[in-house]
Amino acid sequence: MVDTDTRGRRKVRVGVVISDGRDKTVTVEVPQSFAHPRYDKVVRRSAKFHAHDEQNDAKVGDTVRIMETKPISRQKKWRVVEVVERAR
């Protein structure tokens, strides 16, 4: 993994690849769950990120770690750091 002290504090997220149809780009869905402030019910939300995958290594269903980076294109502001778990 990249040393974050020399490059600043960058956001890191872990999510599941839901699309890998484009060249060097994957779409990653990152789940988020939290307790509702008033009702204490668990609320589940998710966000989708377009991430740069230089080696086209990640496939649909893989769990990946993505890190924030400088804008690569209009939508891509994240890059794949590692594949945490392969899809079965």
BELGIKA-V318100 format. One record per backbone hydrogen bond with DSSP energy under -0.5 kcal/mol. NH is the residue of the N-H (numbers start at 1). CO is the residue of the C=O. E is the energy in kcal/mol with one decimal. If there is no record, write none. Layout:
((NH	CO	E) (NH	CO	E))
This chain:
((4	2	-0.5) (7	3	-0.7) (8	4	-0.7) (10	8	-0.8) (13	66	-2.4) (15	64	-2.2) (16	29	-2.2) (17	62	-2.7) (18	27	-2.9) (19	27	-1.2) (25	22	-1.0) (26	51	-2.4) (27	19	-2.5) (28	26	-0.5) (28	49	-3.2) (29	16	-2.9) (30	28	-0.6) (30	47	-3.2) (31	29	-0.6) (32	45	-3.2) (34	43	-2.0) (36	41	-2.6) (40	36	-1.8) (43	34	-3.4) (45	32	-3.4) (45	43	-0.5) (47	30	-2.1) (49	28	-2.7) (51	26	-3.1) (51	49	-0.6) (52	78	-2.4) (53	24	-2.0) (56	53	-1.4) (61	17	-2.6) (62	59	-2.0) (63	85	-2.7) (64	15	-2.8) (64	62	-0.6) (65	82	-2.7) (66	13	-2.8) (66	64	-0.5) (67	79	-2.5) (68	11	-2.5) (69	77	-2.4) (72	76	-3.0) (73	76	-1.4) (77	50	-0.8) (77	75	-0.8) (78	50	-0.8) (79	67	-2.1) (80	52	-2.8) (81	65	-3.1) (82	65	-1.2) (84	63	-1.8) (84	82	-0.7) (85	63	-1.8))
